[in-house]
Every structure is written in structure tokens, then in C-alpha cells.
């Protein structure tokens, strides 16, 4: 028998972590290979994690509600199998209690687990990868300054210390310097009177974490343009009934806006990009993410290759994705690969908003409500259908010049939609 590790799987493109929603097994349970052992939630999808081996669950490391990075440990399983994470030579190595390798002493698996448990019992929350590195290199985690969200210690923090050759005394000295700085505690938040406490769990917790990440890492800037869509409204009102009768689904205003955005992105691909630290990745495909609500949950499915679709094709994609969302049949693949987000905030009557960018994309466009407004044309007042388009942009990648040109092009396309220019 040998002890194997089961790690958090990668559940989609750009997904870097997942939250354990529910464990489907207990310690001591026997599972077969590919049996589901936990339900995991990410910003893209809810999914079941299958067991990588057949065997007995020996220790559950990640707790329900805990967010774990991709490839980090979630549990141990005892099995006779030898998997990708452990070669035959590594199995033999674990049968030796102590062996010198390149001047370092390697302890047995049992000893490492004991040290890991001691670190976890300290009360602080660390990821399994952080615990393992700390135990291997005798690093006092209470003395390390974390660079993660909320001061959380990350694996990169420890690797940096190890690479720089800092020993425990250097880490402690750094910690003492940190302690000298005064820390003003946040005032406690308590309930009063008829207040109601609602636990932050499930989808709401994932949304909160992703929003904090986006606002913390991405320097947001905003632009808004006003678009006259009177001719578009006239066109849609004229053909919507026959379109529904012919196609079996509605021709929404949203279809026209996504069409215009996808065409403008072809001309301004800078907005179809991702920040990658030392480089900017400009995406070759134009895949539009859209927000679809289901009761209190929010999903962001993707219209792939939107630039290759006409208005009818986009309308059909919107209908199918919304239907799958409401029926609970939306798949992981249908929520990954988005390169730009268009959000239909006008559904709720909003006329002006500033969206938070859908990480790691470069921008999000808010389509506000279409409203009748008096507009001066040829020195005379006229009632026109007006809509605001509000763009949130990543200022590391984009600036006002290219975004202004992009919005002007979207405006031009929308304002010239009529029976002569649009084939539905």
C-alpha cells in the first residue's frame, strides 16, 4: 500500500483556483478510480472532482469553503496504484526513514505528514503547498510577510525566500521590522436589533473573491458614449414578430449590440487582450462573455467566434446559452475561453454604470437601457431612442485613445443599422 496525493484539478482555461463546496466522501471511505469525491466551485463552473485512484481516503486536507489553487493538495488516498505524481523510485524512497541526498536529509512520508499537521494546527490558514515547503525548509510561517490577498502567504513567497537563501533568523528579523509598524485594527462589525446574518457561501463567495481580485489587480478606468439607436429600434420592432414565428426564439436588442461589438473588436484587437505580467496576449478569437442570472446565482457563458456570426446566429446563441443556464445544463466548456464581456445592464433599467472587468480580460462593456430623449436635430427637437454604452478598461493594456476609437466604431455601426444595411 502507498499513500498518494489528490490535487485540485484545472477546471477550465484561466481558472487558477477552486472552492471546496461539499465533500462527497469521509476519511476511511473506499472509492474507485474516477468516483466523484468532492463538489468544487470556480468563477466559471460548478463541477465534481473525480478520484485519481482506487483506494481508501486517509486524510482530507482541504476543508469545505476553503479556496485551493490548481494542483495543490486536497486529500491523501491509500492505494496500490502508482500514478503520475509518484514514480517507482519515489515509492521506494518513502520506505526508507532517512536517506542523504545531495547533502540533505529526507525524512519519511509519515514524518513529513506529522510536521504538516503541526503547522496546520497553529490555527492560521495556509495552502497545502505552503505547508509542505515550510516543513521541508524549516520556515516559521508566523514570521513570513505574505504578498497574497489579505496578506495571505503564497507558495511564491516561500520560493522567493528559499531562492534568496534566507535562513530562519533573517526571516525573523524581517518580521520584527514589520511588527514595529503600528497596526490599527478594523472596528468589529456586530449585529443589532432586527439585523439578519447571512453566511457568505457558494456562488456568492466565489463572486466576492473574484471581484476583489479584479479590483485589486486591475487598474480600472471608464468611458461612456451616447448612441442614437432610433433606426435600430424601428427595424427590430418591424421584424421581431415574424422572426420569432420563423426561428422559434426572440430577436433581442442585445443581439445587435454584441454583433456591433464583435465587428469593432476585429478592427481594434487591443481590447481583445489579456495582461500576462511581462507581456500582453492579444487573443486571436473573439469570444464574447455574457452575464446570465439564475435566481441568486450569476453565470457567464461564452459566445464563441462571435465575429463569424450574423445577428440571427448571435440571437440563437444567446437563447441557447440562457436556456441551458436556467435548466442547469450549462457545461464547463460553455463558460471558458471568453475574451471580452458585454453586460446587458439595461435589462434592469440602468442608464449609467461602471462594470468590474471579468478577470483576466482587458475590458467589459455595459449596455444600458434604451430610453426616449429629446434631441436637437437641424435646430429642432426630436424624440429619439438613446442608449449609453459604458466601457471599463484595464489601464495597463489600454488607454483613452484606442478605447475612444473603439467606442466610436461601435456607435457608428449601431447608428447605421436599418433595413438597407442589416440582413436578418
DRENDO-1510 file (C-alpha; in Angstrom, 1 decimal, always signed):
<recs>
REC; n; res; u; v; w
REC; 1; UNK; +0.0; +0.0; +0.0 .
REC; 2; UNK; +1.2; +3.5; -0.7 .
REC; 3; UNK; -0.1; +7.0; +0.1 .
REC; 4; UNK; -1.0; +9.2; -2.9 .
REC; 5; UNK; -2.0; +12.8; -3.2 .
REC; 6; UNK; -5.1; +14.1; -5.0 .
REC; 7; UNK; -4.8; +17.7; -6.1 .
REC; 8; UNK; -7.2; +20.4; -7.2 .
REC; 9; UNK; -7.7; +19.8; -10.9 .
REC; 10; UNK; -7.7; +22.6; -13.5 .
REC; 11; UNK; -11.4; +23.1; -14.4 .
REC; 12; UNK; -11.1; +25.5; -17.3 .
REC; 13; UNK; -8.9; +28.0; -19.1 .
REC; 14; UNK; -7.8; +30.9; -16.9 .
REC; 15; UNK; -9.2; +29.0; -13.8 .
REC; 16; UNK; -6.4; +29.2; -11.2 .
REC; 17; UNK; -8.3; +28.0; -8.1 .
REC; 18; UNK; -11.5; +26.4; -6.8 .
REC; 19; UNK; -13.5; +26.4; -3.7 .
REC; 20; UNK; -14.5; +23.1; -2.0 .
REC; 21; UNK; -18.2; +23.3; -1.8 .
REC; 22; UNK; -19.0; +19.8; -0.4 .
REC; 23; UNK; -17.0; +16.7; +0.3 .
REC; 24; UNK; -18.8; +13.6; -1.0 .
REC; 25; UNK; -16.6; +11.2; +1.0 .
REC; 26; UNK; -15.3; +10.9; +4.5 .
REC; 27; UNK; -11.9; +9.8; +5.8 .
REC; 28; UNK; -11.9; +6.0; +5.8 .
REC; 29; UNK; -14.2; +5.7; +2.8 .
REC; 30; UNK; -13.2; +3.4; -0.1 .
REC; 31; UNK; -13.6; +4.9; -3.6 .
REC; 32; UNK; -13.0; +3.6; -7.1 .
REC; 33; UNK; -10.9; +5.5; -9.6 .
REC; 34; UNK; -13.0; +8.3; -11.3 .
REC; 35; UNK; -15.6; +8.2; -8.5 .
REC; 36; UNK; -16.6; +11.8; -7.5 .
REC; 37; UNK; -15.1; +12.8; -4.2 .
REC; 38; UNK; -15.9; +16.5; -3.9 .
REC; 39; UNK; -18.0; +19.3; -5.4 .
REC; 40; UNK; -15.9; +22.2; -6.4 .
REC; 41; UNK; -16.9; +25.7; -7.4 .
REC; 42; UNK; -15.0; +28.2; -9.5 .
REC; 43; UNK; -15.9; +31.5; -11.1 .
REC; 44; UNK; -16.6; +29.6; -14.3 .
REC; 45; UNK; -18.3; +26.4; -13.3 .
REC; 46; UNK; -19.5; +24.0; -10.6 .
REC; 47; UNK; -18.0; +20.6; -11.0 .
REC; 48; UNK; -17.3; +17.2; -9.3 .
REC; 49; UNK; -13.7; +16.2; -8.7 .
REC; 50; UNK; -13.1; +12.6; -9.5 .
REC; 51; UNK; -10.7; +10.4; -7.6 .
REC; 52; UNK; -7.4; +9.8; -9.4 .
REC; 53; UNK; -7.0; +6.3; -7.9 .
REC; 54; UNK; -8.9; +3.4; -6.3 .
REC; 55; UNK; -8.3; +3.2; -2.6 .
REC; 56; UNK; -9.2; +4.5; +0.9 .
REC; 57; UNK; -9.4; +8.2; +1.8 .
REC; 58; UNK; -6.8; +8.6; +4.5 .
REC; 59; UNK; -6.9; +12.4; +5.2 .
REC; 60; UNK; -9.0; +15.3; +3.9 .
REC; 61; UNK; -6.7; +18.3; +3.9 .
REC; 62; UNK; -8.9; +21.0; +2.3 .
REC; 63; UNK; -12.0; +22.0; +4.2 .
REC; 64; UNK; -15.4; +22.8; +2.9 .
REC; 65; UNK; -15.5; +26.5; +2.0 .
REC; 66; UNK; -11.7; +26.7; +1.5 .
REC; 67; UNK; -10.3; +28.0; -1.7 .
REC; 68; UNK; -7.5; +25.9; -3.1 .
REC; 69; UNK; -5.1; +26.7; -6.0 .
REC; 70; UNK; -4.9; +24.4; -9.0 .
REC; 71; UNK; -2.5; +21.5; -8.5 .
REC; 72; UNK; -2.5; +22.0; -4.7 .
REC; 73; UNK; -3.2; +19.1; -2.4 .
REC; 74; UNK; -6.8; +18.5; -1.3 .
REC; 75; UNK; -6.6; +15.0; +0.2 .
REC; 76; UNK; -4.5; +11.8; +0.7 .
REC; 77; UNK; -5.6; +8.4; -0.5 .
REC; 78; UNK; -4.1; +5.0; +0.3 .
REC; 79; UNK; -3.8; +2.7; -2.8 .
REC; 80; UNK; -1.9; +0.0; -4.6 .
REC; 81; UNK; -1.7; +2.1; -7.7 .
REC; 82; UNK; +1.3; +4.1; -8.9 .
REC; 83; UNK; +0.2; +7.3; -10.6 .
REC; 84; UNK; +1.7; +10.2; -12.5 .
REC; 85; UNK; +2.6; +12.0; -9.2 .
REC; 86; UNK; +4.7; +9.2; -7.9 .
REC; 87; UNK; +7.3; +7.1; -9.7 .
REC; 88; UNK; +8.5; +3.6; -8.7 .
REC; 89; UNK; +11.7; +5.2; -7.3 .
REC; 90; UNK; +9.7; +7.6; -5.2 .
REC; 91; UNK; +7.7; +4.8; -3.7 .
REC; 92; UNK; +10.9; +3.0; -2.7 .
REC; 93; UNK; +12.3; +6.2; -1.3 .
REC; 94; UNK; +9.2; +6.5; +1.1 .
REC; 95; UNK; +10.1; +3.1; +2.5 .
REC; 96; UNK; +13.3; +4.5; +3.9 .
REC; 97; UNK; +13.0; +6.5; +7.1 .
REC; 98; UNK; +16.1; +8.6; +6.5 .
REC; 99; UNK; +18.5; +9.0; +3.5 .
REC; 100; UNK; +21.0; +11.6; +2.5 .
REC; 101; UNK; +20.5; +13.0; -1.0 .
REC; 102; UNK; +22.9; +15.8; -2.2 .
REC; 103; UNK; +23.8; +16.8; +1.3 .
REC; 104; UNK; +20.1; +17.0; +2.5 .
REC; 105; UNK; +18.3; +14.6; +4.8 .
REC; 106; UNK; +14.9; +13.4; +3.5 .
REC; 107; UNK; +12.6; +12.1; +6.2 .
REC; 108; UNK; +9.8; +9.5; +5.6 .
REC; 109; UNK; +6.3; +10.4; +4.4 .
REC; 110; UNK; +5.0; +9.8; +7.9 .
REC; 111; UNK; +7.4; +12.3; +9.4 .
REC; 112; UNK; +6.5; +14.9; +6.8 .
REC; 113; UNK; +2.8; +14.5; +7.5 .
REC; 114; UNK; +3.4; +14.9; +11.2 .
REC; 115; UNK; +5.2; +18.2; +10.6 .
REC; 116; UNK; +2.5; +19.3; +8.2 .
REC; 117; UNK; -0.2; +18.6; +10.8 .
REC; 118; UNK; +1.7; +20.6; +13.4 .
REC; 119; UNK; +1.8; +23.7; +11.1 .
REC; 120; UNK; -2.0; +23.3; +10.3 .
REC; 121; UNK; -2.8; +23.0; +14.0 .
REC; 122; UNK; -1.4; +26.5; +14.6 .
REC; 123; UNK; -4.8; +28.0; +13.8 .
REC; 124; UNK; -3.7; +30.0; +10.7 .
REC; 125; UNK; -4.9; +29.0; +7.3 .
REC; 126; UNK; -2.2; +28.0; +4.8 .
REC; 127; UNK; -2.5; +26.2; +1.5 .
REC; 128; UNK; -1.1; +22.6; +1.3 .
REC; 129; UNK; +1.8; +23.7; -0.9 .
REC; 130; UNK; +2.8; +26.4; +1.6 .
REC; 131; UNK; +2.7; +23.9; +4.5 .
REC; 132; UNK; +4.8; +21.4; +2.6 .
REC; 133; UNK; +7.5; +24.0; +1.6 .
REC; 134; UNK; +7.6; +25.4; +5.2 .
REC; 135; UNK; +8.0; +22.0; +6.7 .
REC; 136; UNK; +10.7; +20.9; +4.2 .
REC; 137; UNK; +12.8; +24.1; +4.7 .
REC; 138; UNK; +12.1; +24.8; +8.4 .
REC; 139; UNK; +10.5; +28.1; +7.8 .
REC; 140; UNK; +8.4; +29.7; +10.5 .
REC; 141; UNK; +5.3; +30.8; +8.7 .
REC; 142; UNK; +4.3; +33.2; +11.5 .
REC; 143; UNK; +7.4; +35.3; +10.6 .
REC; 144; UNK; +6.7; +35.5; +6.9 .
REC; 145; UNK; +5.1; +38.5; +5.3 .
REC; 146; UNK; +2.6; +37.3; +2.7 .
REC; 147; UNK; +2.0; +39.1; -0.7 .
REC; 148; UNK; -1.3; +37.4; -1.4 .
REC; 149; UNK; -4.8; +38.8; -0.9 .
REC; 150; UNK; -5.3; +40.0; +2.6 .
REC; 151; UNK; -1.6; +39.3; +3.4 .
REC; 152; UNK; -2.0; +35.6; +2.7 .
REC; 153; UNK; +1.3; +33.7; +2.4 .
REC; 154; UNK; +1.7; +32.2; -1.1 .
REC; 155; UNK; +3.9; +29.5; -2.5 .
REC; 156; UNK; +5.8; +32.1; -4.4 .
REC; 157; UNK; +6.6; +34.0; -1.2 .
REC; 158; UNK; +8.4; +30.9; +0.2 .
REC; 159; UNK; +10.1; +30.0; -3.1 .
REC; 160; UNK; +11.5; +33.6; -3.1 .
REC; 161; UNK; +12.9; +33.2; +0.4 .
REC; 162; UNK; +14.4; +29.8; -0.4 .
REC; 163; UNK; +15.9; +31.1; -3.7 .
REC; 164; UNK; +17.5; +34.1; -1.9 .
REC; 165; UNK; +19.0; +31.8; +0.7 .
REC; 166; UNK; +17.3; +33.4; +3.7 .
REC; 167; UNK; +17.5; +31.3; +6.8 .
REC; 168; UNK; +15.1; +31.4; +9.7 .
REC; 169; UNK; +17.0; +34.2; +11.5 .
REC; 170; UNK; +16.7; +36.5; +8.5 .
REC; 171; UNK; +13.0; +35.8; +8.2 .
REC; 172; UNK; +12.5; +36.6; +11.9 .
REC; 173; UNK; +14.5; +39.9; +11.6 .
REC; 174; UNK; +12.2; +40.9; +8.7 .
REC; 175; UNK; +9.2; +40.0; +10.8 .
REC; 176; UNK; +10.4; +42.1; +13.8 .
REC; 177; UNK; +10.8; +45.1; +11.5 .
REC; 178; UNK; +7.2; +44.6; +10.4 .
REC; 179; UNK; +6.0; +44.3; +14.0 .
REC; 180; UNK; +7.4; +47.8; +14.7 .
REC; 181; UNK; +4.9; +49.4; +12.4 .
REC; 182; UNK; +1.7; +50.3; +14.2 .
REC; 183; UNK; -1.4; +48.3; +13.1 .
REC; 184; UNK; -4.8; +49.9; +13.5 .
REC; 185; UNK; -7.4; +47.2; +13.9 .
REC; 186; UNK; -10.6; +47.4; +12.0 .
REC; 187; UNK; -13.6; +48.1; +14.1 .
REC; 188; UNK; -15.7; +44.9; +14.7 .
REC; 189; UNK; -18.9; +44.6; +12.8 .
REC; 190; UNK; -21.8; +43.4; +15.0 .
REC; 191; UNK; -25.5; +42.7; +14.5 .
REC; 192; UNK; -28.1; +44.9; +16.1 .
REC; 193; UNK; -31.9; +44.7; +16.6 .
REC; 194; UNK; -33.6; +43.1; +13.7 .
REC; 195; UNK; -30.4; +42.5; +11.7 .
REC; 196; UNK; -30.1; +39.2; +9.9 .
REC; 197; UNK; -26.8; +37.3; +9.4 .
REC; 198; UNK; -26.4; +35.6; +6.0 .
REC; 199; UNK; -23.4; +33.3; +5.7 .
REC; 200; UNK; -21.3; +34.0; +2.6 .
REC; 201; UNK; -21.1; +30.7; +0.8 .
REC; 202; UNK; -21.4; +29.1; -2.6 .
REC; 203; UNK; -21.6; +31.2; -5.7 .
REC; 204; UNK; -21.8; +34.5; -3.7 .
REC; 205; UNK; -18.4; +33.7; -2.0 .
REC; 206; UNK; -16.7; +33.0; -5.4 .
REC; 207; UNK; -18.1; +36.1; -6.9 .
REC; 208; UNK; -16.9; +38.2; -4.0 .
REC; 209; UNK; -13.4; +36.8; -4.2 .
REC; 210; UNK; -13.2; +37.3; -8.0 .
REC; 211; UNK; -14.5; +40.9; -7.7 .
REC; 212; UNK; -11.8; +41.7; -5.1 .
REC; 213; UNK; -9.2; +40.1; -7.2 .
REC; 214; UNK; -10.2; +42.1; -10.3 .
REC; 215; UNK; -10.4; +45.4; -8.5 .
REC; 216; UNK; -7.2; +44.8; -6.6 .
REC; 217; UNK; -5.0; +43.7; -9.6 .
REC; 218; UNK; -6.6; +45.6; -12.4 .
REC; 219; UNK; -6.3; +49.5; -12.6 .
REC; 220; UNK; -9.8; +50.3; -13.9 .
REC; 221; UNK; -10.7; +53.4; -16.0 .
REC; 222; UNK; -14.0; +54.2; -17.6 .
REC; 223; UNK; -15.5; +55.8; -20.7 .
REC; 224; UNK; -19.1; +56.3; -21.8 .
REC; 225; UNK; -20.7; +57.2; -25.2 .
REC; 226; UNK; -24.3; +58.1; -26.1 .
REC; 227; UNK; -25.7; +56.3; -29.1 .
REC; 228; UNK; -28.8; +57.1; -31.2 .
REC; 229; UNK; -30.4; +53.7; -32.0 .
REC; 230; UNK; -33.7; +55.0; -33.3 .
REC; 231; UNK; -33.4; +53.3; -36.7 .
REC; 232; UNK; -32.3; +50.0; -34.9 .
REC; 233; UNK; -35.4; +50.1; -32.7 .
REC; 234; UNK; -37.6; +50.7; -35.7 .
REC; 235; UNK; -36.0; +47.8; -37.6 .
REC; 236; UNK; -36.3; +45.4; -34.6 .
REC; 237; UNK; -39.9; +46.4; -33.9 .
REC; 238; UNK; -40.8; +45.7; -37.5 .
REC; 239; UNK; -39.3; +42.2; -37.8 .
REC; 240; UNK; -39.4; +40.8; -34.2 .
REC; 241; UNK; -42.8; +39.0; -34.6 .
REC; 242; UNK; -42.1; +37.4; -37.9 .
REC; 243; UNK; -38.6; +36.5; -36.7 .
REC; 244; UNK; -39.9; +34.7; -33.6 .
REC; 245; UNK; -42.5; +32.8; -35.7 .
REC; 246; UNK; -39.9; +31.8; -38.2 .
REC; 247; UNK; -37.0; +30.9; -35.8 .
REC; 248; UNK; -38.7; +29.9; -32.6 .
REC; 249; UNK; -36.8; +32.4; -30.4 .
REC; 250; UNK; -36.8; +36.1; -29.8 .
REC; 251; UNK; -34.7; +38.7; -31.6 .
REC; 252; UNK; -33.4; +40.8; -28.7 .
REC; 253; UNK; -31.7; +44.2; -28.8 .
REC; 254; UNK; -28.7; +42.5; -27.1 .
REC; 255; UNK; -28.0; +40.6; -30.3 .
REC; 256; UNK; -27.5; +43.8; -32.2 .
REC; 257; UNK; -25.1; +45.2; -29.6 .
REC; 258; UNK; -23.0; +42.0; -29.5 .
REC; 259; UNK; -22.8; +42.0; -33.3 .
REC; 260; UNK; -21.6; +45.6; -33.3 .
REC; 261; UNK; -19.0; +44.9; -30.6 .
REC; 262; UNK; -17.6; +41.8; -32.3 .
REC; 263; UNK; -17.2; +43.7; -35.6 .
REC; 264; UNK; -15.4; +46.6; -33.8 .
REC; 265; UNK; -13.1; +44.2; -32.0 .
REC; 266; UNK; -11.9; +42.9; -35.4 .
REC; 267; UNK; -10.7; +46.5; -36.1 .
REC; 268; UNK; -9.4; +47.2; -32.6 .
REC; 269; UNK; -7.9; +43.9; -31.3 .
REC; 270; UNK; -6.1; +45.7; -28.5 .
REC; 271; UNK; -9.4; +45.4; -26.5 .
REC; 272; UNK; -9.4; +41.6; -27.0 .
REC; 273; UNK; -6.3; +41.1; -24.9 .
REC; 274; UNK; -5.0; +39.8; -21.5 .
REC; 275; UNK; -2.3; +41.2; -19.2 .
REC; 276; UNK; +0.3; +38.5; -18.6 .
REC; 277; UNK; +2.9; +40.2; -16.4 .
REC; 278; UNK; +5.8; +40.9; -18.7 .
REC; 279; UNK; +3.7; +40.7; -21.9 .
REC; 280; UNK; +0.3; +41.4; -23.3 .
REC; 281; UNK; -1.5; +38.5; -25.0 .
REC; 282; UNK; -3.7; +39.6; -27.9 .
REC; 283; UNK; -6.4; +37.0; -28.5 .
REC; 284; UNK; -6.9; +35.6; -32.0 .
REC; 285; UNK; -10.5; +34.5; -31.4 .
REC; 286; UNK; -13.3; +36.9; -30.5 .
REC; 287; UNK; -15.3; +35.0; -27.8 .
REC; 288; UNK; -17.9; +37.2; -26.1 .
REC; 289; UNK; -18.8; +36.5; -22.4 .
REC; 290; UNK; -22.3; +37.4; -21.4 .
REC; 291; UNK; -23.9; +37.5; -17.9 .
REC; 292; UNK; -26.9; +35.3; -17.3 .
REC; 293; UNK; -28.7; +35.2; -13.9 .
REC; 294; UNK; -30.4; +32.2; -12.4 .
REC; 295; UNK; -32.3; +33.0; -9.2 .
REC; 296; UNK; -29.5; +34.3; -6.9 .
REC; 297; UNK; -26.6; +32.8; -9.0 .
REC; 298; UNK; -24.7; +34.5; -11.8 .
REC; 299; UNK; -23.2; +32.6; -14.7 .
REC; 300; UNK; -21.0; +33.9; -17.5 .
REC; 301; UNK; -21.4; +31.7; -20.6 .
REC; 302; UNK; -19.5; +32.5; -23.8 .
REC; 303; UNK; -20.5; +33.1; -27.4 .
REC; 304; UNK; -17.5; +31.6; -29.3 .
REC; 305; UNK; -16.4; +33.1; -32.6 .
REC; 306; UNK; -19.0; +35.9; -32.3 .
REC; 307; UNK; -17.3; +37.8; -35.2 .
REC; 308; UNK; -18.2; +34.9; -37.6 .
REC; 309; UNK; -21.9; +35.1; -36.7 .
REC; 310; UNK; -24.6; +37.3; -38.2 .
REC; 311; UNK; -27.3; +38.8; -36.0 .
REC; 312; UNK; -29.6; +35.8; -36.2 .
REC; 313; UNK; -26.7; +33.5; -35.2 .
REC; 314; UNK; -25.9; +35.6; -32.2 .
REC; 315; UNK; -29.5; +35.7; -31.2 .
REC; 316; UNK; -29.7; +31.9; -31.4 .
REC; 317; UNK; -26.5; +31.6; -29.3 .
REC; 318; UNK; -27.9; +33.9; -26.6 .
REC; 319; UNK; -31.2; +32.0; -26.5 .
REC; 320; UNK; -29.4; +28.6; -26.2 .
REC; 321; UNK; -27.0; +29.7; -23.5 .
REC; 322; UNK; -29.7; +31.3; -21.4 .
REC; 323; UNK; -31.9; +28.3; -21.8 .
REC; 324; UNK; -29.1; +25.9; -20.6 .
REC; 325; UNK; -28.3; +28.2; -17.7 .
REC; 326; UNK; -31.9; +28.2; -16.5 .
REC; 327; UNK; -32.2; +24.4; -17.0 .
REC; 328; UNK; -28.9; +23.7; -15.2 .
REC; 329; UNK; -27.3; +22.0; -18.3 .
REC; 330; UNK; -24.6; +24.6; -19.0 .
REC; 331; UNK; -21.3; +22.9; -19.4 .
REC; 332; UNK; -17.8; +23.9; -18.3 .
REC; 333; UNK; -16.7; +24.3; -21.9 .
REC; 334; UNK; -19.5; +26.8; -22.5 .
REC; 335; UNK; -18.2; +29.1; -19.7 .
REC; 336; UNK; -14.5; +29.1; -20.7 .
REC; 337; UNK; -12.4; +31.0; -23.3 .
REC; 338; UNK; -14.1; +34.4; -23.1 .
REC; 339; UNK; -12.0; +37.2; -24.4 .
REC; 340; UNK; -14.3; +40.3; -23.9 .
REC; 341; UNK; -17.5; +40.7; -21.9 .
REC; 342; UNK; -20.7; +42.5; -22.8 .
REC; 343; UNK; -23.2; +43.0; -19.9 .
REC; 344; UNK; -26.8; +43.8; -20.5 .
REC; 345; UNK; -27.4; +46.1; -17.5 .
REC; 346; UNK; -30.2; +47.9; -19.4 .
REC; 347; UNK; -32.5; +44.9; -18.6 .
REC; 348; UNK; -32.8; +46.4; -15.1 .
REC; 349; UNK; -33.4; +49.9; -16.3 .
REC; 350; UNK; -29.9; +51.1; -15.6 .
REC; 351; UNK; -28.8; +54.2; -17.7 .
REC; 352; UNK; -25.2; +54.5; -16.3 .
REC; 353; UNK; -22.9; +52.0; -14.6 .
REC; 354; UNK; -19.3; +51.1; -14.2 .
REC; 355; UNK; -18.7; +47.4; -14.5 .
REC; 356; UNK; -15.9; +45.4; -12.9 .
REC; 357; UNK; -13.7; +43.7; -15.5 .
REC; 358; UNK; -14.1; +40.0; -15.9 .
REC; 359; UNK; -10.6; +38.8; -14.9 .
REC; 360; UNK; -8.3; +38.3; -16.8 .
REC; 361; UNK; -9.9; +40.1; -19.8 .
REC; 362; UNK; -9.0; +43.7; -20.7 .
REC; 363; UNK; -12.4; +45.3; -20.8 .
REC; 364; UNK; -16.2; +45.0; -20.2 .
REC; 365; UNK; -18.9; +46.9; -22.0 .
REC; 366; UNK; -22.2; +47.8; -20.1 .
REC; 367; UNK; -25.2; +48.2; -22.4 .
REC; 368; UNK; -27.6; +50.5; -20.6 .
REC; 369; UNK; -31.4; +50.9; -21.1 .
REC; 370; UNK; -32.7; +52.4; -24.4 .
REC; 371; UNK; -34.8; +55.5; -23.5 .
REC; 372; UNK; -36.7; +58.2; -25.4 .
REC; 373; UNK; -34.9; +61.5; -25.1 .
REC; 374; UNK; -35.4; +64.9; -26.8 .
REC; 375; UNK; -32.5; +65.5; -29.2 .
REC; 376; UNK; -31.8; +68.6; -31.3 .
REC; 377; UNK; -31.6; +67.8; -35.0 .
REC; 378; UNK; -31.3; +70.6; -37.5 .
REC; 379; UNK; -32.1; +73.1; -34.8 .
REC; 380; UNK; -35.3; +71.3; -33.9 .
REC; 381; UNK; -36.3; +69.0; -31.0 .
REC; 382; UNK; -36.9; +65.4; -32.0 .
REC; 383; UNK; -37.8; +62.3; -29.9 .
REC; 384; UNK; -35.0; +59.7; -30.3 .
REC; 385; UNK; -34.1; +56.3; -28.9 .
REC; 386; UNK; -30.8; +56.8; -27.0 .
REC; 387; UNK; -28.6; +54.3; -25.2 .
REC; 388; UNK; -25.4; +54.7; -23.2 .
REC; 389; UNK; -22.5; +52.3; -23.7 .
REC; 390; UNK; -20.2; +52.3; -20.6 .
REC; 391; UNK; -16.7; +50.8; -21.0 .
REC; 392; UNK; -14.5; +49.7; -18.2 .
REC; 393; UNK; -10.9; +49.2; -19.3 .
REC; 394; UNK; -7.6; +47.8; -17.9 .
REC; 395; UNK; -5.4; +50.8; -17.9 .
REC; 396; UNK; -2.2; +48.6; -18.0 .
REC; 397; UNK; -3.3; +47.4; -21.5 .
REC; 398; UNK; -5.5; +50.2; -22.9 .
REC; 399; UNK; -5.7; +54.0; -22.9 .
REC; 400; UNK; -8.2; +56.5; -23.8 .
REC; 401; UNK; -7.2; +56.9; -27.5 .
REC; 402; UNK; -7.8; +53.3; -28.6 .
REC; 403; UNK; -10.8; +52.9; -26.4 .
REC; 404; UNK; -12.3; +56.1; -27.7 .
REC; 405; UNK; -11.9; +54.9; -31.3 .
REC; 406; UNK; -13.3; +51.5; -30.4 .
REC; 407; UNK; -16.5; +53.1; -28.8 .
REC; 408; UNK; -16.8; +55.5; -31.8 .
REC; 409; UNK; -16.8; +52.5; -34.2 .
REC; 410; UNK; -19.4; +50.6; -32.1 .
REC; 411; UNK; -21.5; +53.8; -32.1 .
REC; 412; UNK; -21.1; +54.1; -35.9 .
REC; 413; UNK; -22.2; +50.5; -36.6 .
REC; 414; UNK; -25.3; +50.8; -34.3 .
REC; 415; UNK; -26.4; +54.1; -35.6 .
REC; 416; UNK; -26.3; +52.8; -39.2 .
REC; 417; UNK; -28.4; +49.7; -38.6 .
REC; 418; UNK; -31.6; +49.8; -40.7 .
REC; 419; UNK; -33.4; +47.7; -43.4 .
REC; 420; UNK; -30.9; +48.7; -46.0 .
REC; 421; UNK; -27.7; +47.7; -44.0 .
REC; 422; UNK; -28.8; +44.7; -41.9 .
REC; 423; UNK; -29.8; +41.3; -43.2 .
REC; 424; UNK; -31.8; +39.3; -40.6 .
</recs>
